[in-house]
Amino acid sequence: MTRPSALPQAPRAAALAAALLAAPAAGAQESAQTTAPGNGYATPPGFAAMVADKQPAVVGILSTAPARAEGPRPGPQLPPGLRDFFGGPGPMQRGPMRAQGSGFIISPDGYVVTNDHVVRRAEEVEVVRADETRLEAEVVGTDPATDLALLKVETDAALPAVAWGDSRDVAVGEWMVAIGNPFGLQASVTAGILSARSRDIRSGPYDAFLQTDAAINRGNSGGPLFNTAGEVVGVNTAIVSPSGGSVGIGFAVPSRVAQSVIADLRDDGEVERGYLGVRMQPVDAALAAALDLPEDAGGALVAQVTEDSPAAAAGLRAGDVITSIAGEAIEDPRALSFAVAALESGQEVPVTVLRDGSEETLTVTIGEQPAGLFARGEPRRQAPERGRDGESRLGVTVAPLTDELRARADLPPRVEGLVVAGVAPGSPAAAAGLRQGDVIAAANGEALREVAALREAAAAADEGDRPLLLRVFRNGAYTFLALPLDAGGDG
């Protein structure tokens, strides 16, 4: 399956090595919007006047970074499904790394917006204007969590600038225009429609991308996505592509997010976000049933509470379902991430949770998000030790967590439970997503130390006609799984 990928930059001639692209396909006739004969749909409007007005504020970005001593070339932090235009773990670059992307001027005194991955690690950055004028740029600040960066150029003359629009006012199906620097082709214009909103492409904790079908290619990264009024409603960042070129699926950071981040970078050189200290997961239908919640309950299920965090101090527990914070309804973990990030450190806010079938309200004092917290590396897989107990009707072979097993699996002292030694194909355990090497810490909210306790918990869930709720330690963190007792197994 082809997944979305950040757009890379490219030397003038060949491959762009770091710029993400997300822009619409351009060019229509310069005319008022009209209605085509025989139907009530409007024909495409023309964009020439708007493009002529905004194009001078769109720039190319050239950056030079020192070569790495070893390892693959750097790229945006994207999941495997997002094609990496940096070329993945290719041969080591021996000379300076040059990247090419796009950007846009937001103030006459020379502030320029682009993508973080376009200027990451850069020692030298140049801004190339539409008239080919080159200006040295300083990196004011970057925000890897949203892949945004702010630059500053010095010039005696006032520069042409563009204004932000509100991405919340853009409807699916509306025309979008992108201007950028694809493949080094300065000031290229494309146009398309808004295909979808709030896309989560799993590139970071604050994914809520605008999706467009416009033609977006390497080198467009950091360029503006305009509405037909000439306002910037997005910052082009990534595409889905099997080949590296546009296939009509591009993504832009919405202006609602970008404008706030850029303002923080301009004022402070960094972005401060609120911090709660929980690991979350969505409440799907199976988990809702296991928690005895309505199927459409929504909310963010707390899988783990970080020690000494604001959440721990407030009394939040694993198994709580957060339904609101600071008066804002929470539909899923992503909504909670955005809501907490917008809060200020030291602010006291109410948090409403569903706990053991009842609604409770706690008061939490928001902390400051630790630097780099959003970036999680690929977890290390643990080598499991095979257990000794026979396979149960759940389709899982487990064993108590002994000191020897703990040492072999390199588990921290705080982790207790039953080690999964094997999972039968087609069993309820397999259907729930249990894996060899997992540690089942609790079932139906009760801590597990003996195999018999797991059997008893399964029997109780079966009698209650609901899935078995398991709290599982895997790859250094806890998560919840709902094990459907009617999904097979050997009885």
For each residue, the residues with C-beta under 8 A, 3 or more apart:
1: 81
2: 81 83 240 241 242
3: 79 80 81 82 83 201 240
4: 78 81 82 83 201 203 238 239 240 249 251
5: 20 76 78 81 82 83 84 85 238 239 240 241
6: 20 75 76 78 82 84 85 115 117 147 203 221 237 238
7: 16 19 20 21 22 85 101 216 217 218 219 220 221 236 237 238 239
8: 15 16 17 18 19 20 75 84 85 86 87 99 117 218 221
9: 16 17 18 19 61 63 98 99 100 101 118 218 219 221
10: 14 15 16 17 19 99 100 183 184 218 219
11: 14 15 16 17 98 100 184
12: 100 184
13: 184
14: 10 11
15: 8 10 11 85 87 218
16: 7 8 9 10 11 19 85 99 100 101 182 183 184 218 219
17: 8 9 10 11 73 85 86 87 97 98 99 100
18: 8 9 63 74 75 76 85 86 99 100 101 117 118 120 221
19: 7 8 9 10 16 61 85 99 100 101 102 115 117 118 181 218 219 220 221 222
20: 5 6 7 8 76 85 101 115 117 118 147 220 221 222 236 237 238 239 251
21: 7 180 182 216 217 218 219 220 221 223 236 237 238 239 246 250
22: 7 178 209 210 212 214 216 220 225 234 235 236 237 238 239 250 251 252
23: 176 177 178 179 180 190 192 212 214 215 216 220 223 225 236 250 252
24: 175 176 177 178 190 191 192 193 212 213 214 215 216 225 250
25: 190 191 192 213 214 215
26: 47 51 177 178 188 189 190 191 214 215
27: 47 189 190 191
28: 44 45 46 47 191
29: 44 46
30: 46 47 48 49
31: 34 45 46
32: 45
33: 42 43 44 45
34: 31 42 43
35: 39 40 41 42 43
36: 39 41 42 43
37:
38:
39: 35 36
40: 35
41: 35 36
42: 33 34 35 36 45
43: 33 34 35 36
44: 28 29 33 175
45: 28 31 32 33 42 175 228
46: 28 29 30 31 49
47: 26 27 28 30 50 51 175 177 189 191 228
48: 30 51 52
49: 30 46 52 53
50: 47 53 54 177 226 228 229 230
51: 26 47 48 54 55 177 179 189
52: 48 49 55
53: 49 50 230
54: 50 51 57 58 162 179 224 226 230
55: 51 52 58 130 179 187 189
56: 129 130 131 160
57: 54 104 105 159 160 161 162
58: 54 55 102 103 104 105 130 162 179 180 187 223 224
59: 102 103 104 105 112 127 128 129 130 181
60: 100 101 102 103 127 128 181 184 186 219
61: 9 19 99 100 101 102 103 112 114 118 119 125 126 127 128 137 151 181 222
62: 98 99 100 125 126 128
63: 9 18 98 99 100 101 118 119 122 124 125 126
64: 96 97 98 99 122 123 124 125
65: 74 96 97 98 99 120 121 122 123
66: 96 97 121 123
67: 92 93 94 95 96 97
68: 71 73 74 92 93 97
69:
70: 92
71: 68 89 92
72: 75 86 87 88 89 90
73: 17 68 86 87 90 93 97
74: 18 65 68 86 97 117 120 121
75: 6 8 18 72 78 84 85 86 88 117
76: 5 6 18 20 82 84 86 115 117 147 203 237 238
77: 144 203 204 375
78: 4 5 6 75 81 82 84 201 202 203 238
79: 3 82 201 202 203
80: 3
81: 1 2 3 4 5 78 201 202 240
82: 3 4 5 6 76 78 79 201 202 203 238 240
83: 2 3 4 5 239 240 241 242 244
84: 5 6 8 75 76 78 87 88
85: 5 6 7 8 15 16 17 18 19 20 75 218 244
86: 8 17 18 72 73 74 75 76
87: 8 15 17 72 73 84 90
88: 72 75 84
89: 71 72
90: 72 73 87
91:
92: 67 68 70 71
93: 67 68 73 97
94: 67
95: 67
96: 64 65 66 67
97: 17 64 65 66 67 68 73 74 93 121
98: 9 11 17 62 63 64 65
99: 8 9 10 16 17 18 19 61 62 63 64 65 117 118 119 122
100: 9 10 11 12 16 17 18 19 60 61 62 63 118 181 184 219
101: 7 9 16 18 19 20 60 61 63 114 115 118 181 219 220 221 222 223
102: 19 58 59 60 61 114 118 179 180 181 219 220 221 222 223 224 236
103: 58 59 60 61 112 113 114 118 127 151 222 223
104: 57 58 59 112 113 162 179 222 223 224 232
105: 57 58 59 108 110 111 112 159 160 161 162
106: 111 112 113 161 162 163 164 232 262
107: 110 111 159 161
108: 105 158 159 160 161
109: 158 159
110: 105 107 135 152 153 154 155 159
111: 105 106 107 140 150 151 152 266
112: 59 61 103 104 105 106 127 137 150 151 152 153
113: 103 104 106 148 149 150 151 222 224 235 258 262
114: 61 101 102 103 118 119 148 149 151 221 222 235
115: 6 19 20 76 101 118 119 147 148 149 221 222 235 237
116: 119 120 142 143 144 146 147 148 149
117: 6 8 18 19 20 74 75 76 99 120 147 221
118: 9 18 19 20 61 63 99 100 101 102 103 114 115 149 221 222
119: 61 63 99 114 115 116 122 125 139 142 149 151
120: 18 65 74 116 117 142 144
121: 65 66 74 97
122: 63 64 65 99 119 125 139
123: 64 65 66
124: 63 64 136
125: 61 62 63 64 119 122 136 137 138 139 151
126: 61 62 63 134 135 136 137
127: 59 60 61 103 112 134 135 136 137 151 153
128: 59 60 61 62 132 133 134 181 186
129: 56 59 132 133 134 135
130: 55 56 58 59 186 187
131: 56
132: 128 129 186
133: 128 129
134: 126 127 128 129
135: 110 126 127 129 153 154 155
136: 124 125 126 127 153 154
137: 61 112 125 126 127 151 152 153
138: 125 151 152 153
139: 119 122 125 142 149 150 151
140: 111 150 151 152 265 266 269
141: 149 150 264 265 266 268 269 270 271
142: 116 119 120 139 148 149 150 265
143: 116 146 147 148 149 261 264 265 270 271
144: 77 116 120 147 204 374 375
145: 204 205 206 271 273 374 375
146: 116 143 204 206 253 257 258 261 271
147: 6 20 76 115 116 117 143 144 203 204 237 253
148: 113 114 115 116 142 143 235 253 258 261 262 265
149: 113 114 115 116 118 119 139 141 142 143 222 265
150: 111 112 113 139 140 141 142 262 265 266
151: 61 103 111 112 113 114 119 125 127 137 138 139 140
152: 110 111 112 137 138 140
153: 110 112 127 135 136 137 138 159
154: 110 135 136
155: 110 135 159
156:
157:
158: 108 109
159: 57 105 107 108 109 110 153 155
160: 56 57 105 108
161: 57 105 106 107 108
162: 54 57 58 104 105 106 224 226 230 231 232
163: 106 230 231 232
164: 106 231 232 233 255 258 259
165: 169 170 226 227 229 231 232 233 255
166: 169 170 231 233 255 256
167: 170 210 233 234 254 255 256 257
168: 254 256
169: 165 166
170: 165 166 167 174 176 194 197 210 227 233
171: 174 194
172: 193 194 195 196 197
173: 193 194
174: 170 171 193 194 227 228
175: 24 44 45 47 191 192 193 227 228
176: 23 24 170 191 192 193 194 210 212 214 225 226 227 233 234
177: 23 24 26 47 50 51 189 190 191 214 225 226 227 228
178: 22 23 24 26 189 190 191 192 212 214 216 220 223 224 225 226 236 250
179: 23 51 54 55 58 102 104 187 188 189 190 223 224 226
180: 21 23 58 102 188 216 219 220 221 222 223 224 236
181: 19 59 60 61 100 101 102 128 184 185 186 187 188 219 220 223
182: 16 21 185 188 216 217 218 219 220
183: 10 16 217 218 219
184: 10 11 12 13 16 60 100 181 219
185: 181 182 188 219
186: 60 128 130 132 181
187: 55 58 130 179 181
188: 26 179 180 181 182 185
189: 26 27 47 51 55 177 178 179
190: 23 24 25 26 27 177 178 179 214 215 216
191: 24 25 26 27 28 47 175 176 177 178 214
192: 23 24 25 175 176 178 195 212 213 214 215 248
193: 24 172 173 174 175 176 212 213 214
194: 170 171 172 173 174 176 197 210 211 212
195: 172 192 211 212 213 249
196: 172 199 210 211
197: 170 172 194 208 210 211 254
198: 208 209
199: 196 207 208 209 210 211 251
200: 207 208 209 334
201: 3 4 78 79 81 82 207 209 238 251
202: 78 79 81 82 207
203: 4 6 76 77 78 79 82 147 207 238
204: 77 144 145 146 147 207 374
205: 145 334 337 374
206: 145 146 257 334 337 338 341 374
207: 199 200 201 202 203 204 334
208: 197 198 199 200 254 257 334 338
209: 22 198 199 200 201 237 238 251 252 253 254
210: 22 167 170 176 194 196 197 199 225 233 234 251 252 253 254
211: 194 195 196 197 199 249 250 251
212: 22 23 24 176 178 192 193 194 195 216 225 234 250 251 252
213: 24 25 192 193 195 248 249 250
214: 22 23 24 25 26 176 177 178 190 191 192 193 225 246 248 250
215: 23 24 25 26 190 192 246 248
216: 7 21 22 23 24 178 180 182 190 212 220 236 239 246 250
217: 7 21 182 183 220 239 245 246
218: 7 8 9 10 15 16 19 21 85 182 183 221 244 245
219: 7 9 10 16 19 21 60 100 101 102 180 181 182 183 184 185
220: 7 19 20 21 22 23 101 102 178 180 181 182 216 217 223 236 250
221: 6 7 8 9 18 19 20 21 101 102 114 115 117 118 180 218 236 237
222: 19 20 61 101 102 103 104 113 114 115 118 149 180 235 236 237
223: 21 23 58 101 102 103 104 178 179 180 181 220 235 236
224: 54 58 102 104 113 162 178 179 180 232 234 235 236
225: 22 23 24 176 177 178 210 212 214 232 233 234 235 236 252
226: 50 54 162 165 176 177 178 179 229 230 231 232 233
227: 165 170 174 175 176 177 230 231 233
228: 45 47 50 174 175 177
229: 50 165 226
230: 50 53 54 162 163 226 227
231: 162 163 164 165 166 226 227 255
232: 104 106 162 163 164 165 224 225 226 235 255
233: 164 165 166 167 170 176 210 225 226 227 252 254 255
234: 22 167 176 210 212 224 225 252 253 254 255 258
235: 22 113 114 115 148 222 223 224 225 232 252 253 255 258
236: 7 20 21 22 23 102 178 180 216 220 221 222 223 224 225 250 251 252
237: 6 7 20 21 22 76 115 147 209 221 222 251 252 253
238: 4 5 6 7 20 21 22 76 78 82 201 203 209 250 251
239: 4 5 7 20 21 22 83 216 217 246 247 249 250 251
240: 2 3 4 5 81 82 83 247 249 250
241: 2 5 83 244 245 246 247 249
242: 2 83 247
243: 247
244: 83 85 218 241
245: 217 218 241
246: 21 214 215 216 217 239 241 250
247: 239 240 241 242 243
248: 192 213 214 215
249: 4 195 211 213 239 240 241
250: 21 22 23 24 178 211 212 213 214 216 220 236 238 239 240 246
251: 4 20 22 199 201 209 210 211 212 236 237 238 239
252: 22 23 209 210 212 225 233 234 235 236 237
253: 146 147 148 209 210 234 235 237 257 258
254: 167 168 197 208 209 210 233 234 257 258
255: 164 165 166 167 231 232 233 234 235 258 259
256: 166 167 168 259 260
257: 146 167 206 208 253 254 260 261
258: 113 146 148 164 234 235 253 254 255 261 262
259: 164 255 256 262 263
260: 256 257 263 264
261: 143 146 148 257 258 264 265 271
262: 106 113 148 150 258 259 265 266
263: 259 260 266 267
264: 141 143 260 261 267 268 270 271 272
265: 140 141 142 143 148 149 150 261 262 268 269 270 271
266: 111 140 141 150 262 263
267: 263 264
268: 141 264 265 271 272
269: 140 141 265
270: 141 143 264 265
271: 141 143 145 146 261 264 265 268
272: 264 268 344 345 368 369
273: 145 340 341 342 368 369
274: 340 341 342 343 344 345 347 366 367 368 369
275: 309 310 340 345 366 367 368 369 370 373
276: 309 310 311 316 325 336 340 364 366 367
277: 305 306 309 310 311 312 367
278: 300 302 303 304 305 306 309 311 316 322
279: 302 303 304 305 306 477 478 479
280: 300 301 302 303 322 333 336 337
281: 287 300 301 303 333 479 480
282: 287 300 301 332 333
283: 287 288 291 293 297 298 299 300 301 321
284: 287 288 482
285: 288 289 295
286: 289 290 432 467 482 484
287: 281 282 283 284 290 291 301 467 469 480 482
288: 283 284 285 291 293 294 295 296 297
289: 285 286 292 293 295 466 467 482
290: 286 287 444 461 466 467 468 469 482 483
291: 283 287 288 297 301 319 321 354 469
292: 289 357 466
293: 283 288 289 297 321 354
294: 288 297
295: 285 288 289
296: 288
297: 283 288 291 293 294 321 323 354
298: 283 323 330 331 332
299: 283 321 322 323 330 331 332 354
300: 278 280 281 282 283 321 322 330 332 333 335 336
301: 280 281 282 283 287 291 319 320 321 333 480
302: 278 279 280 305 311 316 317 318 319 320 321 322 353
303: 278 279 280 281 318 471 477 478 479 480
304: 278 279 318 477 478 479
305: 277 278 279 302 309 311 312 316 317 318
306: 277 278 279 309 311 312
307: 312
308: 312 313
309: 275 276 277 278 305 306 312 313 367
310: 275 276 277 313 314 364 365 366 367
311: 276 277 278 302 305 306 314 316 364
312: 277 305 306 307 308 309 315 316
313: 308 309 310 364 365
314: 310 311 351 362 363 364 365
315: 312 362
316: 276 278 302 305 311 312 320 322 351 353 362 364
317: 302 305 320 355
318: 302 303 304 305 471 478
319: 291 301 302 355 445 471 480
320: 301 302 316 317 353 354 355
321: 283 291 293 297 299 300 301 302 353 354 355
322: 278 280 299 300 302 316 325 330 336 351 352 353
323: 297 298 299 329 330 352 353 354 359
324: 327 328 329 330 350 351 352
325: 276 322 328 330 336 339 340 343 349 350 351 352 364
326: 339 343 347 349 350
327: 324 349 350
328: 324 325 335 339
329: 323 324 335
330: 298 299 300 322 323 324 325 335 336 339
331: 298 299 335
332: 282 298 299 300 335 336
333: 280 281 282 300 301 336 337
334: 200 205 206 207 208 337 338
335: 300 328 329 330 331 332 338 339
336: 276 280 300 322 325 330 332 333 339 340
337: 205 206 280 333 334 340 341
338: 206 208 334 335 341 342
339: 325 326 328 330 335 336 342 343
340: 273 274 275 276 325 336 337 343 366
341: 206 273 274 337 338 369
342: 273 274 338 339
343: 274 325 326 339 340 347 349 366
344: 272 274 347 366
345: 272 274 275 366 367 368
346: 365 366
347: 274 326 343 344 365 366
348: 363 364 365 366
349: 325 326 327 343 363 364 366
350: 324 325 326 327 361 362 363 364
351: 314 316 322 324 325 361 362 363 364
352: 322 323 324 325 359 360 361
353: 302 316 320 321 322 323 359 360 361 362
354: 291 293 297 299 320 321 323 357 358 359 360
355: 317 319 320 321 358 359 360
356: 445
357: 292 354
358: 354 355
359: 323 352 353 354 355
360: 352 353 354 355
361: 350 351 352 353
362: 314 315 316 350 351 353
363: 314 348 349 350 351
364: 276 310 311 313 314 316 325 348 349 350 351
365: 310 313 314 346 347 348
366: 274 275 276 310 340 343 344 345 346 347 348 349
367: 274 275 276 277 309 310 345
368: 272 273 274 275 345
369: 272 273 274 275 341 373 374
370: 275 373
371:
372: 375
373: 275 369 370
374: 144 145 204 205 206 369
375: 77 144 145 372
376: 379
377:
378:
379: 376 474 475 476 477
380: 475 476
381: 437 475
382: 409 410 411 437 475
383: 408 409 437
384: 409 419 420 421 436 437
385: 399 404 405 408 409 419 421
386: 397 399 421 422
387: 397 398 399 418 419 420 421 422
388: 399 421
389: 392 397 398 399 451
390: 397
391: 395 396 397 422 424 490
392: 389 395 396 397 398 454 455 458 489
393: 428 458 489 490 491
394: 427 428 429 454 458 468 483 485 489
395: 391 392 423 424 426 427 428 429 430 488 489 490
396: 391 392 420 422 423 424 427 429 434
397: 386 387 389 390 391 392 420 421 422 423
398: 387 389 392 418 419 420 421 440 451 454
399: 385 386 387 388 389 402 405 418 419 421 451
400: 418 419 449 450 451
401: 405 406 411 415 416 417 418 419 439
402: 399 405 406
403: 406 407
404: 385 407 408
405: 385 399 401 402 408 409 411 419
406: 401 402 403 409 411 413 415
407: 403 404 410
408: 383 385 404 405
409: 382 383 384 385 405 406 419 437 439
410: 382 407
411: 382 401 405 406 415 439 473
412: 415
413: 406
414:
415: 401 406 411 412 439 441 473
416: 401 439 441 447 448 449
417: 401 439 440 441 442 447 448 449 473
418: 387 398 399 400 401 439 440 448 449 450 451 454
419: 384 385 387 398 399 400 401 405 409 437 438 439
420: 384 387 396 397 398 423 429 434 435 436 437 438 439 440
421: 384 385 386 387 388 397 398 399 436
422: 386 387 391 396 397 436
423: 395 396 397 420 427 429 430 434 435 436
424: 391 395 396 427 429 430 489 490
425: 430
426: 395 430 431 488
427: 394 395 396 423 424 430 431 487 488 489 490
428: 393 394 395 431 432 468 483 484 485 486 487 488 489
429: 394 395 396 420 423 424 432 434 483 489
430: 395 423 424 425 426 427 433 434
431: 426 427 428 483 484 487 488
432: 286 428 429 467 470 481 482 483 484 487
433: 430 481
434: 396 420 423 429 430 438 440 470 472 481 483
435: 420 423 438 474
436: 384 420 421 422 423
437: 381 382 383 384 409 419 420 474
438: 419 420 434 435 472 473 474
439: 401 409 411 415 416 417 418 419 420 472 473 474
440: 398 417 418 420 434 443 448 454 470 471 472
441: 415 416 417 447 448 471 472 473 478
442: 417 445 446 447 448 470 471
443: 440 446 448 453 454 457 458 461 468 469 470 471
444: 290 457 460 461 468 469
445: 319 356 442 469
446: 442 443 453 457
447: 416 417 441 442
448: 416 417 418 440 441 442 443 453 454 457
449: 400 416 417 418 453
450: 400 418 453 454
451: 389 398 399 400 418 454 455
452: 455 456
453: 443 446 448 449 450 456 457
454: 392 394 398 418 440 443 448 450 451 457 458
455: 392 451 452 458 459
456: 452 453 459 460
457: 443 444 446 448 453 454 460 461 468
458: 392 393 394 443 454 455 461 462 468 483 485
459: 455 456 462 463
460: 444 456 457 463 464
461: 290 443 444 457 458 464 466 467 468 469 485
462: 458 459 465 468 485
463: 459 460
464: 460 461
465: 462
466: 289 290 292 461
467: 286 287 289 290 432 461 482 483 484 485
468: 290 394 428 443 444 457 458 461 462 482 483 485
469: 287 290 291 443 444 445 461 480 481 482 483
470: 432 434 440 442 443 480 481 482 483
471: 303 318 319 440 441 442 443 478 479 480
472: 434 438 439 440 441 478 479 480 481
473: 411 415 417 438 439 441 477 478
474: 379 435 437 438 439 477 478 479
475: 379 380 381 382
476: 379 380
477: 279 303 304 379 473 474
478: 279 303 304 318 441 471 472 473 474
479: 279 281 303 304 471 472 474
480: 281 287 301 303 319 469 470 471 472
481: 432 433 434 469 470 472
482: 284 286 287 289 290 432 467 468 469 470
483: 290 394 428 429 431 432 434 458 467 468 469 470 487
484: 286 428 431 432 467 487
485: 394 428 458 461 462 467 468 489
486: 428
487: 427 428 431 432 483 484
488: 395 426 427 428 431
489: 392 393 394 395 424 427 428 429 485
490: 391 393 395 424 427
491: 393
